Amino acid sequence: MEKVIPRAEHKWLQNIAGNWTYELECSMGPDLTPEKSSGPMSARMLGDVWVVMESESKAPQSGETVHSVWTLGFDPQKERVVGSFVCSVMTYFWTYNGKIDFDSNTMTLDAPGPGFGDPSRIVDYQDIIQFIDQDYFVLRSQMKLESGEWVPFMRGDYRRTPKTID
């Protein structure tokens, strides 16, 4: 097996590694009150080319603890960011295919997934991560309507937690 040499895209993903706290607001429909949640997120590198992100929060309505895991990497063969997302309160396995825009410090991840009103209907989603600085990034999620219009439904603000001395 050849030694993996990290590319610029892998190095961009390495910026996510560390401990974070986040505040999230999600609107599941125009007539519904947005739900807010917050919690810790830790991200670690798997070698130099994959980042594994794990987060935890409380579901706003039930108070149930929600665990989420992301895996993200860059596939040089496909010239795309690839990855997955799973969550303890969903049965759908999300798969990502995306790209990094170095000029705007943004990664856009495309993912097909179940529609809000009809989970049997698969629609297009995007998760967009933009680094504002090395200690702060914004996650925005949007869904594509049949008209082709993208509708935002979630925003998360992630702030790196200060390093502590052991």
PyRosetta script that sets phi, psi and omega in degrees:
from pyrosetta import init, pose_from_sequence

init()
pose = pose_from_sequence("MEKVIPRAEHKWLQNIAGNWTYELECSMGPDLTPEKSSGPMSARMLGDVWVVMESESKAPQSGETVHSVWTLGFDPQKERVVGSFVCSVMTYFWTYNGKIDFDSNTMTLDAPGPGFGDPSRIVDYQDIIQFIDQDYFVLRSQMKLESGEWVPFMRGDYRRTPKTID")
pose.set_psi(1, 134.5)
pose.set_omega(1, 179.9)
pose.set_phi(2, -73.8)
pose.set_psi(2, 148.2)
pose.set_omega(2, 175.6)
pose.set_phi(3, -67.8)
pose.set_psi(3, 134.4)
pose.set_omega(3, 179.5)
pose.set_phi(4, -81.7)
pose.set_psi(4, 125.4)
pose.set_omega(4, 177.1)
pose.set_phi(5, -106.1)
pose.set_psi(5, 113.7)
pose.set_omega(5, -178.7)
pose.set_phi(6, -60.0)
pose.set_psi(6, 138.9)
pose.set_omega(6, 176.0)
pose.set_phi(7, -99.7)
pose.set_psi(7, 178.7)
pose.set_omega(7, -179.4)
pose.set_phi(8, -57.1)
pose.set_psi(8, -36.5)
pose.set_omega(8, 179.8)
pose.set_phi(9, -65.3)
pose.set_psi(9, -39.9)
pose.set_omega(9, 176.8)
pose.set_phi(10, -64.2)
pose.set_psi(10, -41.1)
pose.set_omega(10, 179.9)
pose.set_phi(11, -65.1)
pose.set_psi(11, -35.3)
pose.set_omega(11, 176.3)
pose.set_phi(12, -62.2)
pose.set_psi(12, -45.3)
pose.set_omega(12, 179.6)
pose.set_phi(13, -62.3)
pose.set_psi(13, -30.9)
pose.set_omega(13, 179.5)
pose.set_phi(14, -62.3)
pose.set_psi(14, -22.2)
pose.set_omega(14, 177.0)
pose.set_phi(15, -62.2)
pose.set_psi(15, -23.2)
pose.set_omega(15, -178.1)
pose.set_phi(16, -76.6)
pose.set_psi(16, -25.0)
pose.set_omega(16, -177.3)
pose.set_phi(17, -58.4)
pose.set_psi(17, 137.0)
pose.set_omega(17, 178.8)
pose.set_phi(18, 136.9)
pose.set_psi(18, -171.7)
pose.set_omega(18, 179.4)
pose.set_phi(19, -108.4)
pose.set_psi(19, 136.9)
pose.set_omega(19, -173.9)
pose.set_phi(20, -135.2)
pose.set_psi(20, 158.0)
pose.set_omega(20, 164.1)
pose.set_phi(21, -119.5)
pose.set_psi(21, 149.2)
pose.set_omega(21, -178.4)
pose.set_phi(22, -137.1)
pose.set_psi(22, 154.9)
pose.set_omega(22, 171.5)
pose.set_phi(23, -126.3)
pose.set_psi(23, 129.0)
pose.set_omega(23, -172.2)
pose.set_phi(24, -126.1)
pose.set_psi(24, 141.5)
pose.set_omega(24, 172.7)
pose.set_phi(25, -129.6)
pose.set_psi(25, 128.6)
pose.set_omega(25, -174.9)
pose.set_phi(26, -129.8)
pose.set_psi(26, 131.3)
pose.set_omega(26, 177.1)
pose.set_phi(27, -114.5)
pose.set_psi(27, 114.3)
pose.set_omega(27, -176.1)
pose.set_phi(28, -90.7)
pose.set_psi(28, 5.5)
pose.set_omega(28, 177.5)
pose.set_phi(29, 172.6)
pose.set_psi(29, 157.6)
pose.set_omega(29, -174.6)
pose.set_phi(30, -64.0)
pose.set_psi(30, -28.2)
pose.set_omega(30, -177.9)
pose.set_phi(31, -97.7)
pose.set_psi(31, 4.6)
pose.set_omega(31, -176.9)
pose.set_phi(32, -105.0)
pose.set_psi(32, 146.2)
pose.set_omega(32, 176.9)
pose.set_phi(33, -70.6)
pose.set_psi(33, 132.2)
pose.set_omega(33, 177.9)
pose.set_phi(34, -59.8)
pose.set_psi(34, 141.6)
pose.set_omega(34, 177.8)
pose.set_phi(35, -98.4)
pose.set_psi(35, 140.2)
pose.set_omega(35, 179.6)
pose.set_phi(36, -116.0)
pose.set_psi(36, 144.7)
pose.set_omega(36, 174.0)
pose.set_phi(37, -148.7)
pose.set_psi(37, 164.2)
pose.set_omega(37, 178.6)
pose.set_phi(38, -154.4)
pose.set_psi(38, 164.8)
pose.set_omega(38, 178.7)
pose.set_phi(39, 167.9)
pose.set_psi(39, -173.1)
pose.set_omega(39, 178.6)
pose.set_phi(40, -91.3)
pose.set_psi(40, 152.5)
pose.set_omega(40, 172.1)
pose.set_phi(41, -138.1)
pose.set_psi(41, 130.5)
pose.set_omega(41, 175.3)
pose.set_phi(42, -118.2)
pose.set_psi(42, 141.7)
pose.set_omega(42, -179.3)
pose.set_phi(43, -131.4)
pose.set_psi(43, 133.7)
pose.set_omega(43, 179.4)
pose.set_phi(44, -132.5)
pose.set_psi(44, 155.1)
pose.set_omega(44, 177.2)
pose.set_phi(45, -86.9)
pose.set_psi(45, 143.1)
pose.set_omega(45, 171.2)
pose.set_phi(46, -109.4)
pose.set_psi(46, 99.7)
pose.set_omega(46, -168.4)
pose.set_phi(47, 67.7)
pose.set_psi(47, -147.6)
pose.set_omega(47, 179.3)
pose.set_phi(48, -104.6)
pose.set_psi(48, 2.8)
pose.set_omega(48, -169.0)
pose.set_phi(49, -124.6)
pose.set_psi(49, -8.3)
pose.set_omega(49, 178.2)
pose.set_phi(50, -124.3)
pose.set_psi(50, 143.5)
pose.set_omega(50, 171.4)
pose.set_phi(51, -117.2)
pose.set_psi(51, 134.8)
pose.set_omega(51, 178.2)
pose.set_phi(52, -116.2)
pose.set_psi(52, 120.1)
pose.set_omega(52, -176.9)
pose.set_phi(53, -113.3)
pose.set_psi(53, 131.7)
pose.set_omega(53, 178.6)
pose.set_phi(54, -128.1)
pose.set_psi(54, 130.3)
pose.set_omega(54, -179.8)
pose.set_phi(55, -130.9)
pose.set_psi(55, 164.5)
pose.set_omega(55, -177.6)
pose.set_phi(56, -145.0)
pose.set_psi(56, 140.9)
pose.set_omega(56, 175.2)
pose.set_phi(57, -155.9)
pose.set_psi(57, 177.6)
pose.set_omega(57, 174.8)
pose.set_phi(58, -107.1)
pose.set_psi(58, 132.8)
pose.set_omega(58, 175.5)
pose.set_phi(59, -64.5)
pose.set_psi(59, 129.3)
pose.set_omega(59, -175.0)
pose.set_phi(60, -57.4)
pose.set_psi(60, -41.1)
pose.set_omega(60, -175.2)
pose.set_phi(61, -82.3)
pose.set_psi(61, -44.2)
pose.set_omega(61, -173.5)
pose.set_phi(62, -95.6)
pose.set_psi(62, -21.2)
pose.set_omega(62, -174.8)
pose.set_phi(63, 78.0)
pose.set_psi(63, 2.3)
pose.set_omega(63, 179.2)
pose.set_phi(64, -66.2)
pose.set_psi(64, 141.0)
pose.set_omega(64, 176.1)
pose.set_phi(65, -73.0)
pose.set_psi(65, 130.4)
pose.set_omega(65, -178.9)
pose.set_phi(66, -113.3)
pose.set_psi(66, 126.0)
pose.set_omega(66, 177.2)
pose.set_phi(67, -111.0)
pose.set_psi(67, 138.2)
pose.set_omega(67, 178.0)
pose.set_phi(68, -132.0)
pose.set_psi(68, 146.7)
pose.set_omega(68, 177.1)
pose.set_phi(69, -134.7)
pose.set_psi(69, 128.5)
pose.set_omega(69, 174.1)
pose.set_phi(70, -113.5)
pose.set_psi(70, 145.8)
pose.set_omega(70, 166.2)
pose.set_phi(71, -127.6)
pose.set_psi(71, 132.3)
pose.set_omega(71, -179.8)
pose.set_phi(72, -138.3)
pose.set_psi(72, 139.7)
pose.set_omega(72, 176.1)
pose.set_phi(73, -153.6)
pose.set_psi(73, 175.8)
pose.set_omega(73, 177.1)
pose.set_phi(74, -117.3)
pose.set_psi(74, 126.8)
pose.set_omega(74, 179.6)
pose.set_phi(75, -99.2)
pose.set_psi(75, 106.3)
pose.set_omega(75, -178.2)
pose.set_phi(76, -63.4)
pose.set_psi(76, -26.7)
pose.set_omega(76, 178.5)
pose.set_phi(77, -66.6)
pose.set_psi(77, -40.2)
pose.set_omega(77, -179.0)
pose.set_phi(78, -90.6)
pose.set_psi(78, -14.5)
pose.set_omega(78, -173.9)
pose.set_phi(79, 57.4)
pose.set_psi(79, 38.7)
pose.set_omega(79, -177.3)
pose.set_phi(80, -140.1)
pose.set_psi(80, 152.1)
pose.set_omega(80, 167.5)
pose.set_phi(81, -76.1)
pose.set_psi(81, 134.5)
pose.set_omega(81, 178.6)
pose.set_phi(82, -126.7)
pose.set_psi(82, 156.7)
pose.set_omega(82, 178.8)
pose.set_phi(83, 173.8)
pose.set_psi(83, -169.8)
pose.set_omega(83, -178.3)
pose.set_phi(84, -150.4)
pose.set_psi(84, 163.6)
pose.set_omega(84, 176.5)
pose.set_phi(85, -141.9)
pose.set_psi(85, 132.2)
pose.set_omega(85, 172.0)
pose.set_phi(86, -132.9)
pose.set_psi(86, 152.5)
pose.set_omega(86, -176.2)
pose.set_phi(87, -142.6)
pose.set_psi(87, 142.0)
pose.set_omega(87, -174.5)
pose.set_phi(88, -66.7)
pose.set_psi(88, -13.7)
pose.set_omega(88, 179.5)
pose.set_phi(89, -109.3)
pose.set_psi(89, 12.9)
pose.set_omega(89, 177.5)
pose.set_phi(90, -130.6)
pose.set_psi(90, 148.4)
pose.set_omega(90, 175.9)
pose.set_phi(91, -100.9)
pose.set_psi(91, -4.4)
pose.set_omega(91, -177.8)
pose.set_phi(92, -84.4)
pose.set_psi(92, 135.9)
pose.set_omega(92, 176.5)
pose.set_phi(93, -97.5)
pose.set_psi(93, 108.5)
pose.set_omega(93, -176.9)
pose.set_phi(94, -83.6)
pose.set_psi(94, 134.6)
pose.set_omega(94, 176.0)
pose.set_phi(95, -118.9)
pose.set_psi(95, 136.3)
pose.set_omega(95, -177.1)
pose.set_phi(96, -106.6)
pose.set_psi(96, 147.1)
pose.set_omega(96, 172.5)
pose.set_phi(97, -143.8)
pose.set_psi(97, 115.9)
pose.set_omega(97, -172.7)
pose.set_phi(98, -151.9)
pose.set_psi(98, -169.0)
pose.set_omega(98, -178.1)
pose.set_phi(99, -148.0)
pose.set_psi(99, 159.8)
pose.set_omega(99, 177.7)
pose.set_phi(100, -111.8)
pose.set_psi(100, 131.5)
pose.set_omega(100, 173.7)
pose.set_phi(101, -105.1)
pose.set_psi(101, 105.1)
pose.set_omega(101, -176.0)
pose.set_phi(102, -67.0)
pose.set_psi(102, -31.6)
pose.set_omega(102, -178.8)
pose.set_phi(103, -63.4)
pose.set_psi(103, -40.2)
pose.set_omega(103, -179.3)
pose.set_phi(104, -99.9)
pose.set_psi(104, 1.8)
pose.set_omega(104, -179.6)
pose.set_phi(105, 56.6)
pose.set_psi(105, 43.3)
pose.set_omega(105, -173.0)
pose.set_phi(106, -127.4)
pose.set_psi(106, 138.9)
pose.set_omega(106, 172.5)
pose.set_phi(107, -115.5)
pose.set_psi(107, 125.4)
pose.set_omega(107, 177.6)
pose.set_phi(108, -109.1)
pose.set_psi(108, 122.4)
pose.set_omega(108, -177.9)
pose.set_phi(109, -113.0)
pose.set_psi(109, 118.7)
pose.set_omega(109, 176.6)
pose.set_phi(110, -90.4)
pose.set_psi(110, 140.7)
pose.set_omega(110, 179.7)
pose.set_phi(111, -152.9)
pose.set_psi(111, 127.3)
pose.set_omega(111, 170.8)
pose.set_phi(112, -76.6)
pose.set_psi(112, 147.8)
pose.set_omega(112, 179.5)
pose.set_phi(113, -163.8)
pose.set_psi(113, 172.1)
pose.set_omega(113, -177.5)
pose.set_phi(114, -67.6)
pose.set_psi(114, 138.7)
pose.set_omega(114, 178.2)
pose.set_phi(115, -67.7)
pose.set_psi(115, 153.4)
pose.set_omega(115, -178.7)
pose.set_phi(116, -60.6)
pose.set_psi(116, -54.0)
pose.set_omega(116, -175.9)
pose.set_phi(117, -78.3)
pose.set_psi(117, -28.3)
pose.set_omega(117, -176.6)
pose.set_phi(118, -137.8)
pose.set_psi(118, 94.0)
pose.set_omega(118, -176.4)
pose.set_phi(119, -63.6)
pose.set_psi(119, -13.5)
pose.set_omega(119, 177.5)
pose.set_phi(120, -80.0)
pose.set_psi(120, -14.0)
pose.set_omega(120, 179.1)
pose.set_phi(121, -95.3)
pose.set_psi(121, 124.1)
pose.set_omega(121, -179.4)
pose.set_phi(122, -90.3)
pose.set_psi(122, 129.4)
pose.set_omega(122, 179.5)
pose.set_phi(123, -126.0)
pose.set_psi(123, 169.3)
pose.set_omega(123, -179.9)
pose.set_phi(124, -90.4)
pose.set_psi(124, 135.6)
pose.set_omega(124, 175.9)
pose.set_phi(125, -125.3)
pose.set_psi(125, 161.0)
pose.set_omega(125, 170.2)
pose.set_phi(126, -136.5)
pose.set_psi(126, 136.0)
pose.set_omega(126, 166.4)
pose.set_phi(127, -109.9)
pose.set_psi(127, 127.6)
pose.set_omega(127, -175.1)
pose.set_phi(128, -122.1)
pose.set_psi(128, 119.1)
pose.set_omega(128, 178.1)
pose.set_phi(129, -108.1)
pose.set_psi(129, 123.4)
pose.set_omega(129, 177.7)
pose.set_phi(130, -124.8)
pose.set_psi(130, 122.1)
pose.set_omega(130, 174.9)
pose.set_phi(131, -79.3)
pose.set_psi(131, 123.7)
pose.set_omega(131, 174.9)
pose.set_phi(132, -84.9)
pose.set_psi(132, -42.5)
pose.set_omega(132, 169.9)
pose.set_phi(133, -153.0)
pose.set_psi(133, -176.3)
pose.set_omega(133, -173.1)
pose.set_phi(134, -66.5)
pose.set_psi(134, -17.5)
pose.set_omega(134, -177.3)
pose.set_phi(135, -113.8)
pose.set_psi(135, 11.5)
pose.set_omega(135, -176.6)
pose.set_phi(136, -152.2)
pose.set_psi(136, 123.6)
pose.set_omega(136, 171.3)
pose.set_phi(137, -134.0)
pose.set_psi(137, 157.4)
pose.set_omega(137, 179.6)
pose.set_phi(138, -114.4)
pose.set_psi(138, 133.7)
pose.set_omega(138, 173.7)
pose.set_phi(139, -108.8)
pose.set_psi(139, 123.7)
pose.set_omega(139, 175.3)
pose.set_phi(140, -120.2)
pose.set_psi(140, 138.9)
pose.set_omega(140, 177.1)
pose.set_phi(141, -121.7)
pose.set_psi(141, 141.1)
pose.set_omega(141, 179.0)
pose.set_phi(142, -143.9)
pose.set_psi(142, 158.0)
pose.set_omega(142, -178.1)
pose.set_phi(143, -123.1)
pose.set_psi(143, 142.2)
pose.set_omega(143, 179.8)
pose.set_phi(144, -92.0)
pose.set_psi(144, 124.3)
pose.set_omega(144, 177.5)
pose.set_phi(145, -79.8)
pose.set_psi(145, 166.9)
pose.set_omega(145, 177.8)
pose.set_phi(146, -59.3)
pose.set_psi(146, -27.8)
pose.set_omega(146, 179.2)
pose.set_phi(147, -71.8)
pose.set_psi(147, -11.9)
pose.set_omega(147, -177.2)
pose.set_phi(148, 96.8)
pose.set_psi(148, -8.0)
pose.set_omega(148, 179.9)
pose.set_phi(149, -76.6)
pose.set_psi(149, 137.5)
pose.set_omega(149, 174.9)
pose.set_phi(150, -90.3)
pose.set_psi(150, 129.3)
pose.set_omega(150, -179.3)
pose.set_phi(151, -116.8)
pose.set_psi(151, 117.6)
pose.set_omega(151, 177.8)
pose.set_phi(152, -69.9)
pose.set_psi(152, 142.5)
pose.set_omega(152, 177.5)
pose.set_phi(153, -135.9)
pose.set_psi(153, -8.5)
pose.set_omega(153, -178.8)
pose.set_phi(154, -148.8)
pose.set_psi(154, 145.1)
pose.set_omega(154, 173.4)
pose.set_phi(155, -141.4)
pose.set_psi(155, 134.6)
pose.set_omega(155, 176.1)
pose.set_phi(156, -128.9)
pose.set_psi(156, 136.8)
pose.set_omega(156, 176.1)
pose.set_phi(157, -109.2)
pose.set_psi(157, 119.9)
pose.set_omega(157, -175.9)
pose.set_phi(158, -112.1)
pose.set_psi(158, 123.6)
pose.set_omega(158, 179.5)
pose.set_phi(159, -120.9)
pose.set_psi(159, 130.7)
pose.set_omega(159, 179.6)
pose.set_phi(160, -64.0)
pose.set_psi(160, 136.4)
pose.set_omega(160, 178.1)
pose.set_phi(161, -82.6)
pose.set_psi(161, 146.1)
pose.set_omega(161, -179.0)
pose.set_phi(162, -59.7)
pose.set_psi(162, 145.5)
pose.set_omega(162, 176.7)
pose.set_phi(163, -70.1)
pose.set_psi(163, 139.2)
pose.set_omega(163, 177.5)
pose.set_phi(164, -111.3)
pose.set_psi(164, 152.4)
pose.set_omega(164, 178.3)
pose.set_phi(165, -93.5)
pose.set_psi(165, 124.4)
pose.set_omega(165, -180.0)
pose.set_phi(166, -79.0)
pose.dump_pdb("model.pdb")
